Every structure is written in structure tokens, then in C-alpha cells.
Amino acid sequence: MRRLLRIHGELKAYGIDTRRSIDATVLRSLIQAREFDVVREFMRDKPHLRDLAVPAPKEPFGSGVTGRDGDRLARAMF
């Protein structure tokens, strides 16, 4: 993800308008990688993206099961 953000930064530094598709592509990639804090920071200075909602992270086994417990539970189910 850091590489993607560096590339985006370079495009902006060269004055390339990223609003039409590149910003949305970066945003989708960050969401798929579950980098929600980075998503919010990325969207901060992009008013054309403000209407998009950032999904809340979903835990497959509920909020009480995190980290290794969730991994162990997932392995036991399959």
C-alpha cells in the first residue's frame, strides 16, 4: 500500500489530475486491504471523495474475538 501511495504522490507532484479514476482506484485498494485509517487520511484533502462512506471493519466472529483467537476459531471451523 505504501508503494501505491508513493506512486499517487508522484503523479500529483507531476501535476497529473487524479480525480477522475486514479483516486477512486487507490481508495478501493486501501479499503480492500482494510487500511481504514489510511483511507480516512487519504480522503481528507479530496472533497470529490467525501460522499463515499468508509466501511466499518467487520469481525467474522464478533467484536469479542480478535487476533489469534479469531484465527484459531477460523481454522477449527474449516
DSSP file (Angstrom, degrees, kcal/mol; ACC not computed):
  #  RESIDUE AA STRUCTURE BP1 BP2  ACC     N-H-->O    O-->H-N    N-H-->O    O-->H-N    TCO  KAPPA ALPHA  PHI   PSI    X-CA   Y-CA   Z-CA
    1    1 A M     >        0   0    0      0, 0.0     4,-2.3     0, 0.0     5,-0.2   0.000 360.0 360.0 360.0 -36.9    0.0    0.0    0.0
    2    2 A R  H  >  +     0   0    0      1,-0.2     4,-2.3     2,-0.2     5,-0.2   0.894 360.0  52.1 -60.8 -38.0    2.8    2.4    0.7
    3    3 A R  H  > S+     0   0    0      2,-0.2     4,-2.4     1,-0.2    -1,-0.2   0.915 108.1  50.6 -64.4 -42.5    4.1    1.9   -2.8
    4    4 A L  H  > S+     0   0    0      1,-0.2     4,-2.3     2,-0.2    -2,-0.2   0.902 111.1  48.9 -61.1 -42.0    0.7    2.7   -4.2
    5    5 A L  H  X S+     0   0    0     -4,-2.3     4,-2.3     2,-0.2    -1,-0.2   0.863 109.9  51.6 -68.1 -35.4    0.5    5.9   -2.1
    6    6 A R  H  X S+     0   0    0     -4,-2.3     4,-2.3     2,-0.2    -2,-0.2   0.911 110.0  49.3 -65.4 -41.7    4.0    6.9   -3.2
    7    7 A I  H  X S+     0   0    0     -4,-2.4     4,-2.3     2,-0.2    -2,-0.2   0.926 110.6  50.3 -62.3 -44.3    3.0    6.5   -6.9
    8    8 A H  H  X S+     0   0    0     -4,-2.3     4,-2.2     1,-0.2    -2,-0.2   0.918 109.9  51.2 -59.2 -43.8   -0.1    8.5   -6.3
    9    9 A G  H  X S+     0   0    0     -4,-2.3     4,-2.3     1,-0.2    -1,-0.2   0.879 108.7  51.1 -61.2 -39.7    2.1   11.2   -4.7
   10   10 A E  H  X S+     0   0    0     -4,-2.3     4,-1.8     2,-0.2    -1,-0.2   0.906 107.9  52.0 -65.7 -41.4    4.4   11.3   -7.7
   11   11 A L  H  <>S+     0   0    0     -4,-2.3     5,-2.5     1,-0.2    -2,-0.2   0.926 111.6  47.0 -59.7 -44.3    1.5   11.7  -10.1
   12   12 A K  H ><5S+     0   0    0     -4,-2.2     3,-1.6     1,-0.2    -1,-0.2   0.891 108.1  56.2 -63.8 -39.5    0.3   14.6   -8.1
   13   13 A A  H 3<5S+     0   0    0     -4,-2.3    -1,-0.2     1,-0.3    -2,-0.2   0.829 105.6  51.6 -62.9 -31.7    3.8   16.1   -8.0
   14   14 A Y  T 3<5S-     0   0    0     -4,-1.8    -1,-0.3    -3,-0.2    -2,-0.2   0.421 121.7-110.2 -83.8   1.7    3.9   16.0  -11.8
   15   15 A G  T < 5 +     0   0    0     -3,-1.6     2,-0.4     1,-0.3    -3,-0.2   0.683  62.4 156.9  80.9  18.3    0.6   17.8  -11.9
   16   16 A I      < -     0   0    0     -5,-2.5     2,-0.6    -6,-0.2    -1,-0.3  -0.648  45.9-123.3 -80.4 128.9   -1.4   14.9  -13.1
   17   17 A D        +     0   0    0     -2,-0.4     3,-0.2     1,-0.2     5,-0.2  -0.605  32.5 176.6 -74.0 115.5   -5.1   15.3  -12.3
   18   18 A T      > +     0   0    0     -2,-0.6     5,-2.8     1,-0.2     6,-0.3   0.359  51.2  97.9-101.5   4.3   -6.0   12.1  -10.4
   19   19 A R  T   5S+     0   0    0      1,-0.2     5,-0.2     3,-0.2    -1,-0.2   0.809  74.9  57.6 -68.0 -31.0   -9.6   13.0   -9.6
   20   20 A R  T   5S-     0   0    0     -3,-0.2    -1,-0.2     3,-0.1    -2,-0.1   0.956 131.4 -25.5 -72.6 -50.7  -11.3   11.0  -12.3
   21   21 A S  T  >5S+     0   0    0      3,-0.1     4,-2.2     2,-0.1     5,-0.2   0.638 123.1  68.1-134.3 -32.6  -10.2    7.4  -11.8
   22   22 A I  H  >5S+     0   0    0      1,-0.2     4,-2.6     2,-0.2     5,-0.2   0.924 101.3  50.4 -65.6 -44.2   -6.9    7.2  -10.0
   23   23 A D  H  ><S+     0   0    0     -5,-2.8     4,-2.6     1,-0.2    -1,-0.2   0.924 112.2  47.8 -58.9 -44.1   -8.1    8.5   -6.7
   24   24 A A  H  > S+     0   0    0     -6,-0.3     4,-2.6     2,-0.2    -1,-0.2   0.874 111.1  51.4 -65.3 -37.2  -11.0    6.0   -6.7
   25   25 A T  H  X S+     0   0    0     -4,-2.2     4,-2.2     2,-0.2    -2,-0.2   0.926 111.8  46.1 -64.9 -45.2   -8.7    3.1   -7.6
   26   26 A V  H  X S+     0   0    0     -4,-2.6     4,-2.4     2,-0.2    -2,-0.2   0.924 112.6  51.7 -62.5 -44.1   -6.4    4.0   -4.8
   27   27 A L  H  X S+     0   0    0     -4,-2.6     4,-2.3    -5,-0.2    -2,-0.2   0.931 110.1  47.6 -59.7 -47.6   -9.3    4.3   -2.4
   28   28 A R  H  X S+     0   0    0     -4,-2.6     4,-2.6     1,-0.2    -1,-0.2   0.896 111.4  51.7 -60.9 -40.5  -10.8    0.9   -3.4
   29   29 A S  H  X S+     0   0    0     -4,-2.2     4,-1.6     1,-0.2    -1,-0.2   0.907 110.1  48.3 -64.2 -41.8   -7.3   -0.7   -3.0
   30   30 A L  H  <>S+     0   0    0     -4,-2.4     5,-2.6     2,-0.2    -1,-0.2   0.892 112.1  49.2 -65.6 -39.3   -6.9    0.7    0.5
   31   31 A I  H ><5S+     0   0    0     -4,-2.3     3,-1.6     1,-0.2    -2,-0.2   0.921 109.6  51.2 -66.2 -42.9  -10.4   -0.4    1.5
   32   32 A Q  H 3<5S+     0   0    0     -4,-2.6    -1,-0.2     1,-0.3    -2,-0.2   0.834 109.3  51.2 -62.7 -31.3   -9.8   -3.9    0.2
   33   33 A A  T 3<5S-     0   0    0     -4,-1.6    -1,-0.3    -5,-0.2    -2,-0.2   0.432 113.6-122.9 -84.2   1.6   -6.5   -4.0    2.2
   34   34 A R  T < 5 +     0   0    0     -3,-1.6     2,-1.1     1,-0.2     3,-0.2   0.825  62.1 147.0  60.5  34.5   -8.6   -2.9    5.3
   35   35 A E     >< +     0   0    0     -5,-2.6     4,-2.3     1,-0.2    -1,-0.2  -0.537  11.6 158.4 -94.8  64.8   -6.4    0.2    5.8
   36   36 A F  H  >  +     0   0    0     -2,-1.1     4,-2.2     1,-0.2    -1,-0.2   0.832  68.1  51.6 -66.2 -35.6   -9.3    2.2    7.1
   37   37 A D  H  > S+     0   0    0     -3,-0.2     4,-1.9     2,-0.2    -1,-0.2   0.907 112.3  47.2 -65.8 -40.2   -7.2    4.8    9.0
   38   38 A V  H  > S+     0   0    0      2,-0.2     4,-2.9     1,-0.2    -2,-0.2   0.876 109.0  55.8 -66.9 -37.5   -5.1    5.4    5.8
   39   39 A V  H  X S+     0   0    0     -4,-2.3     4,-2.3     2,-0.2    -2,-0.2   0.940 107.5  48.0 -59.6 -47.8   -8.4    5.6    3.8
   40   40 A R  H  X S+     0   0    0     -4,-2.2     4,-0.9     1,-0.2    -1,-0.2   0.904 113.9  46.9 -62.3 -40.7   -9.7    8.4    6.1
   41   41 A E  H >< S+     0   0    0     -4,-1.9     3,-0.5     1,-0.2     4,-0.5   0.909 111.4  51.6 -65.9 -42.3   -6.4   10.3    5.8
   42   42 A F  H 3< S+     0   0    0     -4,-2.9     3,-0.4     1,-0.2    -2,-0.2   0.876 111.9  46.9 -61.1 -38.9   -6.3    9.8    2.0
   43   43 A M  H >< S+     0   0    0     -4,-2.3     3,-1.9     1,-0.2    -1,-0.2   0.667  89.0  89.4 -78.1 -16.7   -9.8   11.2    1.7
   44   44 A R  T << S+     0   0    0     -4,-0.9    -1,-0.2    -3,-0.5    -2,-0.2   0.852  96.8  31.2 -53.5 -44.4   -9.1   14.2    4.0
   45   45 A D  T 3  S+     0   0    0     -4,-0.5    -1,-0.3    -3,-0.4    -2,-0.1   0.082 103.2  85.0-105.0  24.1   -8.0   16.6    1.2
   46   46 A K    X   +     0   0    0     -3,-1.9     3,-2.3     1,-0.1     4,-0.5  -0.761  49.4 179.5-126.1  85.6  -10.1   15.2   -1.6
   47   47 A P  G >  S+     0   0    0      0, 0.0     3,-0.9     0, 0.0     4,-0.3   0.767  79.1  66.5 -59.8 -25.0  -13.6   16.8   -1.5
   48   48 A H  G 3  S+     0   0    0      1,-0.2     3,-0.1     2,-0.1    -5,-0.0   0.639 104.2  45.9 -71.7 -11.4  -14.7   14.8   -4.5
   49   49 A L  G X  S+     0   0    0     -3,-2.3     3,-1.8    -6,-0.2    -1,-0.2   0.465  83.7  95.5-103.8  -4.7  -14.4   11.6   -2.4
   50   50 A R  T <  S+     0   0    0     -3,-0.9    -2,-0.1    -4,-0.5    -1,-0.1   0.730  76.1  61.9 -64.2 -22.6  -16.2   12.9    0.7
   51   51 A D  T 3  S+     0   0    0     -4,-0.3     2,-0.3    -3,-0.1    -1,-0.3   0.651  85.4  93.7 -77.1 -13.4  -19.6   11.4   -0.3
   52   52 A L  S <  S-     0   0    0     -3,-1.8     2,-0.4     1,-0.0    -3,-0.0  -0.621  74.9-132.9 -82.1 136.7  -18.1    7.9   -0.2
   53   53 A A        -     0   0    0     -2,-0.3    -2,-0.1     1,-0.0    -1,-0.0  -0.709   7.8-136.0 -90.7 137.7  -18.6    6.0    3.0
   54   54 A V        -     0   0    0     -2,-0.4   -18,-0.0     1,-0.0    -1,-0.0  -0.827  29.8-123.1 -89.4 122.4  -15.7    4.2    4.6
   55   55 A P        -     0   0    0      0, 0.0     3,-0.0     0, 0.0    -1,-0.0  -0.319  19.3-117.2 -67.4 148.3  -16.9    0.8    5.8
   56   56 A A        -     0   0    0      1,-0.1     2,-0.1   -20,-0.0     0, 0.0  -0.640  40.2 -99.4 -78.5 140.5  -16.5   -0.2    9.4
   57   57 A P        -     0   0    0      0, 0.0     2,-0.5     0, 0.0    -1,-0.1  -0.385  37.6-146.4 -62.1 136.6  -14.3   -3.2    9.8
   58   58 A K        -     0   0    0     -2,-0.1     3,-0.0    -3,-0.0     0, 0.0  -0.909   2.3-150.3-108.7 129.7  -16.3   -6.4   10.3
   59   59 A E    >   -     0   0    0     -2,-0.5     3,-1.6     1,-0.1     5,-0.1  -0.875  11.0-144.2 -96.8 123.9  -15.1   -9.1   12.6
   60   60 A P  T 3  S+     0   0    0      0, 0.0    -1,-0.1     0, 0.0     3,-0.1   0.732  99.0  37.4 -62.7 -21.9  -16.4  -12.5   11.3
   61   61 A F  T 3  S-     0   0    0      1,-0.4     3,-0.2     4,-0.3     4,-0.1   0.169 122.9 -91.8-115.8  17.4  -16.8  -13.9   14.8
   62   62 A G    X   -     0   0    0     -3,-1.6     3,-1.1     1,-0.2    -1,-0.4  -0.124  47.9 -70.2  92.9 167.1  -18.0  -10.7   16.6
   63   63 A S  T 3  S+     0   0    0      1,-0.2    -1,-0.2    -3,-0.1    -5,-0.0   0.683 123.7  65.4 -72.4 -17.8  -16.1   -8.0   18.4
   64   64 A G  T 3  S+     0   0    0     -3,-0.2     2,-0.6     1,-0.1    -1,-0.2   0.638  92.2  67.8 -79.8 -13.3  -15.2  -10.2   21.4
   65   65 A V    <   +     0   0    0     -3,-1.1     2,-0.3    -4,-0.1    -4,-0.3  -0.926  67.5 157.1-112.0 114.8  -12.9  -12.5   19.3
   66   66 A T    >>  -     0   0    0     -2,-0.6     3,-1.4    -5,-0.1     4,-0.6  -0.876  42.7 -11.2-133.5 164.5   -9.8  -10.8   18.0
   67   67 A G  H 3> S+     0   0    0     -2,-0.3     4,-1.7     1,-0.3     3,-0.4  -0.151 125.8   1.7  55.7-130.6   -6.3  -11.6   16.7
   68   68 A R  H 3> S+     0   0    0      1,-0.2     4,-2.8     2,-0.2    -1,-0.3   0.796 128.1  62.5 -65.0 -29.9   -5.1  -15.1   17.2
   69   69 A D  H <> S+     0   0    0     -3,-1.4     4,-2.4     1,-0.2    -1,-0.2   0.934 105.6  46.7 -60.4 -44.5   -8.4  -16.2   18.8
   70   70 A G  H  X S+     0   0    0     -4,-0.6     4,-2.4    -3,-0.4    -2,-0.2   0.892 112.2  50.2 -64.5 -40.0  -10.2  -15.5   15.6
   71   71 A D  H  X S+     0   0    0     -4,-1.7     4,-2.3     2,-0.2    -2,-0.2   0.921 112.2  47.2 -62.9 -44.2   -7.5  -17.3   13.5
   72   72 A R  H  X S+     0   0    0     -4,-2.8     4,-1.9     1,-0.2    -2,-0.2   0.902 112.8  49.1 -64.6 -41.8   -7.7  -20.4   15.7
   73   73 A L  H  X S+     0   0    0     -4,-2.4     4,-1.4    -5,-0.2    -1,-0.2   0.899 110.1  51.4 -65.1 -41.0  -11.5  -20.3   15.6
   74   74 A A  H  X S+     0   0    0     -4,-2.4     4,-1.1     1,-0.2     3,-0.2   0.913 109.8  49.5 -64.0 -42.7  -11.5  -20.0   11.8
   75   75 A R  H  < S+     0   0    0     -4,-2.3     3,-0.3     1,-0.2    -1,-0.2   0.885 108.7  53.4 -62.7 -38.2   -9.1  -23.0   11.4
   76   76 A A  H  < S+     0   0    0     -4,-1.9    -1,-0.2     1,-0.2    -2,-0.2   0.813 106.5  53.1 -67.3 -29.6  -11.3  -25.1   13.7
   77   77 A M  H  <        0   0    0     -4,-1.4    -1,-0.2    -3,-0.2    -2,-0.2   0.781 360.0 360.0 -77.2 -25.9  -14.4  -24.3   11.5
   78   78 A F     <        0   0    0     -4,-1.1    -2,-0.2    -3,-0.3    -1,-0.2   0.411 360.0 360.0-113.8 360.0  -12.8  -25.4    8.3
